[in-house]
Amino acid sequence: MRAARFIMGAIGVGLGLWGLWLMRDFTGQQVVSTGVWLAGGILVHDAVLAPVTVGLGVLASRLLPGHFRAATSVAFLLWATLTVVFLPVLSGQGGKPGNDSILNRPYLASWLVLTGVLAGAAIIAGLRRRARASGAAATAED
């Protein structure tokens, strides 16, 4: 395990150094913009994404039967992360008024389908887990 951590740490440091190397020609404004973007990502994660995800997980643990809790927690985590990735296109950022080829996809529909797929996967996983538990209980009674 120690070797795996070291390898993963070395890969992370290497990728960070490569990223810094790619920034060598940045102007001062680009460096500041990158720093603001990175700090903003941390703030959005810590102030919005993490509390909402934890809150949904706590709410689900109170409202849902035990078989559905783990799958729902995973679905919430994936949904929150993918929603953050979708936010720029859902808000229309990056579009140009005279260029119809940019942001010309049904991003809201895609996000809604993704949300439905995650919800469906969580329900199926919970039902399968419940079926396995009831099958194991039936076997134990025999």
C-alpha positions as CSV (number, residue, x, y, z in Angstrom):
1,M,0.0,0.0,0.0
2,R,2.9,2.4,0.8
3,A,4.3,1.8,-2.7
4,A,1.0,2.5,-4.3
5,R,0.6,5.8,-2.4
6,F,4.1,6.8,-3.4
7,I,3.5,6.0,-7.0
8,M,0.2,8.0,-7.0
9,G,1.9,10.9,-5.2
10,A,4.7,10.9,-7.7
11,I,2.3,10.9,-10.6
12,G,0.4,13.8,-9.0
13,V,3.5,15.8,-8.5
14,G,4.6,15.1,-12.0
15,L,1.3,16.2,-13.5
16,G,1.4,19.4,-11.3
17,L,4.9,20.2,-12.5
18,W,3.8,19.5,-16.1
19,G,0.9,21.9,-15.6
20,L,3.2,24.6,-14.3
21,W,5.5,24.0,-17.3
22,L,2.6,24.6,-19.7
23,M,1.9,27.9,-17.9
24,R,5.4,29.2,-18.5
25,D,4.2,31.6,-21.3
26,F,1.2,32.9,-19.4
27,T,0.8,36.6,-18.9
28,G,0.4,38.0,-15.4
29,Q,-3.4,38.4,-16.1
30,Q,-3.7,34.7,-17.1
31,V,-1.8,33.6,-14.0
32,V,-4.2,35.7,-11.8
33,S,-7.2,34.4,-13.8
34,T,-6.0,30.8,-13.2
35,G,-5.5,31.4,-9.5
36,V,-9.0,32.9,-9.2
37,W,-10.5,29.9,-11.1
38,L,-8.7,27.4,-8.8
39,A,-9.7,29.3,-5.7
40,G,-13.3,29.6,-7.0
41,G,-13.4,25.8,-7.5
42,I,-12.3,25.2,-4.0
43,L,-14.9,27.7,-2.6
44,V,-17.7,26.2,-4.7
45,H,-16.7,22.7,-3.5
46,D,-16.4,23.6,0.1
47,A,-19.3,26.1,0.4
48,V,-21.8,24.6,-2.0
49,L,-21.1,21.1,-3.4
50,A,-19.9,19.3,-0.3
51,P,-22.7,20.7,2.1
52,V,-25.4,20.0,-0.5
53,T,-24.2,16.5,-1.1
54,V,-23.8,15.7,2.6
55,G,-27.2,17.2,3.3
56,L,-28.8,15.1,0.6
57,G,-27.0,12.0,2.0
58,V,-28.2,12.8,5.6
59,L,-31.8,13.4,4.3
60,A,-31.7,10.1,2.3
61,S,-30.4,8.2,5.3
62,R,-33.4,9.4,7.4
63,L,-36.0,8.9,4.7
64,L,-34.9,5.8,2.7
65,P,-34.9,2.2,3.7
66,G,-31.4,0.8,4.5
67,H,-31.1,-1.1,1.2
68,F,-31.2,2.1,-0.8
69,R,-28.9,4.3,1.2
70,A,-25.5,3.3,-0.2
71,A,-26.7,3.4,-3.8
72,T,-28.4,6.8,-3.3
73,S,-25.3,8.2,-1.6
74,V,-23.2,7.2,-4.6
75,A,-25.8,8.6,-7.0
76,F,-25.9,11.9,-5.2
77,L,-22.1,12.2,-5.2
78,L,-22.0,11.5,-9.0
79,W,-24.9,13.7,-9.7
80,A,-23.4,16.7,-7.8
81,T,-20.0,16.3,-9.5
82,L,-21.5,16.0,-12.9
83,T,-23.8,18.9,-12.3
84,V,-20.8,21.1,-11.5
85,V,-19.3,19.9,-14.8
86,F,-22.5,20.7,-16.6
87,L,-23.0,24.2,-15.1
88,P,-21.0,26.2,-17.7
89,V,-23.0,24.8,-20.6
90,L,-26.3,24.8,-18.7
91,S,-25.9,28.5,-17.9
92,G,-24.9,29.3,-21.5
93,Q,-21.4,30.5,-20.7
94,G,-19.0,30.3,-23.6
95,G,-21.7,30.9,-26.3
96,K,-21.2,33.5,-28.9
97,P,-24.2,35.4,-30.3
98,G,-23.1,35.2,-34.0
99,N,-21.8,31.6,-33.8
100,D,-24.6,28.9,-33.8
101,S,-22.0,26.1,-33.8
102,I,-21.0,26.8,-30.1
103,L,-23.3,25.4,-27.4
104,N,-25.7,24.0,-30.1
105,R,-26.6,20.8,-28.2
106,P,-29.6,20.1,-25.9
107,Y,-27.5,20.3,-22.7
108,L,-30.4,20.6,-20.4
109,A,-32.0,17.5,-21.9
110,S,-28.7,15.6,-21.6
111,W,-28.4,16.7,-17.9
112,L,-31.9,15.6,-17.2
113,V,-31.3,12.2,-18.9
114,L,-28.1,11.8,-16.9
115,T,-30.1,12.6,-13.7
116,G,-32.7,10.0,-14.6
117,V,-30.1,7.4,-15.4
118,L,-28.4,8.0,-12.0
119,A,-31.8,7.8,-10.2
120,G,-32.7,4.7,-12.0
121,A,-29.4,3.0,-11.3
122,A,-29.8,3.9,-7.6
123,I,-33.3,2.4,-7.5
124,I,-32.2,-0.8,-9.3
125,A,-29.1,-1.2,-7.1
126,G,-31.3,-0.7,-4.0
127,L,-33.9,-3.2,-5.2
128,R,-31.2,-5.8,-6.0
129,R,-29.7,-5.3,-2.6
130,R,-33.1,-5.7,-1.0
131,A,-33.7,-8.9,-3.0
132,R,-30.4,-10.4,-2.0
133,A,-31.0,-9.6,1.6
134,S,-34.5,-11.1,1.6
135,G,-33.1,-14.2,-0.3
136,A,-30.4,-14.6,2.3
137,A,-33.0,-14.2,5.1
138,A,-35.2,-16.9,3.4
139,T,-32.3,-19.2,3.1
140,A,-31.4,-18.7,6.8
141,E,-34.9,-19.6,7.9
142,D,-34.8,-22.9,6.0
